[in-house]
């Protein structure tokens, strides 16, 4: 049974309402999509900033830990040398204590030699006594050499002691610097731990936004498909009746949509622009 113009117009109006509803929903989903894209872009910026900061901190921690390792090695060498030097100082002190009673100060021995040589010059000595004096001077000079060597060893011991003291101060400074760097490394580790949590949280938020965007895109795709079908039905019915419009520019819209309707009739795929043209004509009728 052939439908009357009234029935066709009613169907056209019904389809028009559906087009309006779907168009409104598409606009709403379009707004949601734009808003979630803004959220995603904001989260991406935050994430990139945190990842960049984390990389800087990791590089800084690597340098600090490298310095700690270097200082520990230097401190170990300084402590080893300190212990060796201190052992030599203690041995020298022990030897000095043992030989102290048998060593005459060099100043005394020099005075003694000087006096003996002076006496030989002012006194008339027999050959035998002169030989005895010379032998005695020789013995004192030999003793002087031992005394000088002993006194040199004392000065060497004092120098070793000063060196040991300097090495101990150096090792203690290194230890203090190591503790300072270790504290810094620990603080960086805490910052990295917090950053890691922040990065994980933002990644989770971004994943949620991406899922929402994916769902919105699916919904938009379904609605566009549904709208395309309804527009096809509407176009087929609208061409059967003469509908009036007072809206300016309708004739131009109608002319443009004629080509789109031909696509519908030949079952060709519509573009987004095609669908929008049909929507505009539907809104104007």
C-alpha positions in Angstrom: 0.0 0.0 0.0 1.4 3.3 -1.1 2.2 5.8 1.8 0.6 9.2 1.7 2.6 12.4 1.8 1.4 13.0 5.4 2.7 9.6 6.5 6.0 10.2 4.7 6.3 13.7 6.4 5.7 12.1 9.8 8.4 9.6 9.2 10.7 12.4 7.9 10.0 14.4 11.1 10.6 11.3 13.2 13.9 10.7 11.5 14.8 14.3 11.8 14.3 14.1 15.6 16.6 11.1 15.7 19.1 13.0 13.7 18.9 15.9 16.1 19.3 13.6 19.2 22.3 11.8 17.7 23.8 15.1 16.5 23.5 16.4 20.0 25.1 13.3 21.5 27.9 13.5 19.0 28.5 17.1 19.9 28.6 16.1 23.6 31.0 13.2 22.9 33.1 15.6 20.8 33.4 17.9 23.8 34.3 15.0 26.1 36.9 13.8 23.6 38.5 17.2 23.4 38.5 17.6 27.2 40.1 14.1 27.7 42.7 14.9 25.0 43.6 18.0 27.0 43.9 15.9 30.2 46.1 13.4 28.3 48.4 16.1 26.9 48.7 17.7 30.4 49.6 14.3 31.9 52.1 13.6 29.1 53.8 16.9 29.9 53.9 16.1 33.6 55.2 12.6 32.9 58.0 13.9 30.5 59.0 16.4 33.1 59.2 13.8 35.9 61.1 11.3 33.7 63.6 14.0 32.7 64.1 15.0 36.4 64.5 11.3 37.4 67.2 10.9 34.7 69.1 14.0 36.0 68.9 12.6 39.6 70.1 9.2 38.4 73.1 10.7 36.6 73.8 12.9 39.7 73.6 9.8 42.0 75.9 7.9 39.7 78.5 10.7 39.9 78.2 10.9 43.7 78.5 7.2 44.2 81.5 7.2 41.8 83.2 9.9 44.0 82.4 7.9 47.2 84.0 4.8 45.7 87.1 6.8 44.7 87.4 8.5 48.1 87.0 5.1 49.9 89.9 3.7 47.9 92.0 6.8 48.6 91.1 6.7 52.3 92.0 3.0 52.5 95.5 3.8 50.9 95.9 6.7 53.4 95.0 4.6 56.4 97.3 1.8 55.2 100.2 4.2 54.8 99.4 5.8 58.1 99.5 2.5 59.9 102.8 1.6 58.2 104.3 5.0 59.1 103.1 4.8 62.7 104.5 1.3 63.0 107.9 2.7 61.9 107.7 5.6 64.3 106.9 3.2 67.2 109.8 0.9 66.2 112.2 3.9 66.0 111.0 5.1 69.4 111.6 1.7 70.9 115.1 1.5 69.3 115.9 5.0 70.5 114.8 4.1 74.1 117.1 1.0 74.0 120.2 2.8 72.7 119.7 6.2 74.4 122.0 5.4 77.3 124.9 4.4 75.0 124.8 7.5 72.8 126.6 10.7 73.7 125.1 13.9 72.2 127.1 15.0 69.2 127.5 18.5 70.6 129.4 17.0 73.6 131.5 14.8 71.3 132.4 17.8 69.0 133.5 19.8 72.0 135.5 16.9 73.3 137.3 16.5 69.9 137.9 20.2 69.7 139.4 20.3 73.2 141.6 17.3 72.5 142.9 18.8 69.2 143.6 22.1 71.0 145.5 20.3 73.8 147.6 18.6 71.2 148.5 21.9 69.7 149.5 23.7 72.9 151.2 20.7 74.7 154.5 19.1 73.8 153.8 15.4 73.7 156.0 12.5 73.1 155.5 10.4 70.1 153.8 7.7 72.1 151.4 10.1 73.9 150.7 11.9 70.6 149.8 8.6 69.0 147.5 7.8 72.0 145.8 11.2 71.7 145.3 10.6 68.0 143.8 7.2 68.6 141.5 8.7 71.2 140.4 11.5 68.8 139.8 8.8 66.2 137.6 6.8 68.6 135.6 9.9 69.6 135.1 10.8 65.9 133.9 7.3 65.3 131.5 7.7 68.2 130.5 11.2 66.8 129.5 9.5 63.5 127.2 7.1 65.5 125.8 10.0 67.5 125.1 12.0 64.3 123.4 9.0 62.7 121.3 8.4 65.8 120.3 12.1 65.9 119.4 11.9 62.2 117.3 8.9 62.9 115.5 11.0 65.6 114.8 13.7 63.2 113.6 11.1 60.7 111.4 9.7 63.4 109.9 13.1 64.1 109.4 13.6 60.3 107.7 10.2 60.1 105.5 11.2 63.0 104.5 14.4 61.3 103.8 12.5 58.1 101.7 10.0 60.0 99.8 12.8 61.6 99.1 14.4 58.2 98.0 11.1 56.8 95.6 10.6 59.7 94.1 14.1 59.2 93.8 13.4 55.4 92.1 10.1 56.1 89.7 11.7 58.6 88.8 14.5 56.1 88.1 11.8 53.4 85.9 10.0 55.9 83.9 13.1 56.6 83.6 13.8 52.9 82.4 10.2 52.3 79.8 10.6 55.0 78.6 13.9 53.4 78.4 12.3 50.0 76.7 9.2 51.4 74.0 11.4 52.9 73.6 13.2 49.6 73.3 9.8 47.8 70.7 8.7 50.3 68.6 11.9 49.8 68.8 11.5 46.0 67.6 7.9 46.4 64.6 9.1 48.5 63.8 11.7 45.8 64.0 9.0 43.1 61.7 6.7 45.1 59.1 9.4 45.4 59.5 10.3 41.7 59.1 6.7 40.7 55.8 6.6 42.6 54.7 9.9 41.0 55.5 8.6 37.6 53.6 5.3 38.2 50.6 7.3 39.4 50.6 9.6 36.4 51.0 6.6 34.0 48.0 5.0 35.7 46.0 8.2 35.2 47.1 8.5 31.6 46.2 4.9 30.9 42.7 5.6 32.4 42.3 8.6 30.2 43.4 6.7 27.1 40.9 4.0 27.8 38.1 6.6 28.2 39.2 8.2 24.9 39.2 4.8 23.2 35.7 4.2 24.5 34.5 7.7 23.3 36.0 7.1 19.9 34.1 3.8 19.7 30.9 5.5 20.7 31.4 8.2 18.2 32.1 5.6 15.5 28.9 3.7 16.4 26.8 6.9 16.4 28.3 8.1 13.1 27.4 4.8 11.6 23.9 5.0 13.0 23.6 8.6 11.9 24.7 7.7 8.4 22.0 5.0 8.2 19.3 7.4 9.5 20.4 10.1 7.1 20.2 7.7 4.3 16.6 6.7 5.3 15.7 10.4 5.8 17.2 11.4 2.4 15.2 8.7 0.6 12.0 9.9 2.2 12.6 13.6 2.0 13.0 13.4 -1.8 9.5 12.1 -2.1 7.8 15.1 -0.6 8.1 18.9 -1.1 9.1 20.5 2.1 9.3 24.2 2.6 11.8 26.2 4.6 12.2 29.8 5.3 15.8 29.5 6.3 18.2 31.5 4.1 20.8 29.5 2.2 18.7 26.2 2.1 18.8 26.1 -1.7 22.6 26.1 -1.6 22.8 23.4 1.1 20.2 21.3 -0.9 22.3 21.5 -4.1 25.4 20.4 -2.3 23.6 17.4 -0.6 22.2 16.2 -3.9 25.6 14.7 -4.8 25.8 13.1 -1.4 22.3 11.5 -1.9 23.5 10.1 -5.1 26.3 8.4 -3.2 23.8 7.0 -0.8 21.7 5.6 -3.7 24.8 4.0 -5.3 25.9 2.6 -1.8 29.2 4.5 -1.8 30.9 5.2 1.5 30.1 8.7 2.9 32.8 11.0 4.2 32.5 13.0 7.4 31.8 16.1 5.4 29.1 14.2 3.5 27.4 13.3 6.8 27.7 16.9 8.1 26.0 18.2 4.9 23.1 15.8 5.3 22.8 16.8 9.0 22.7 20.5 8.0 20.0 19.9 5.4 18.0 17.8 7.9 18.2 20.6 10.5 16.9 23.1 8.0 13.9 21.1 6.9 
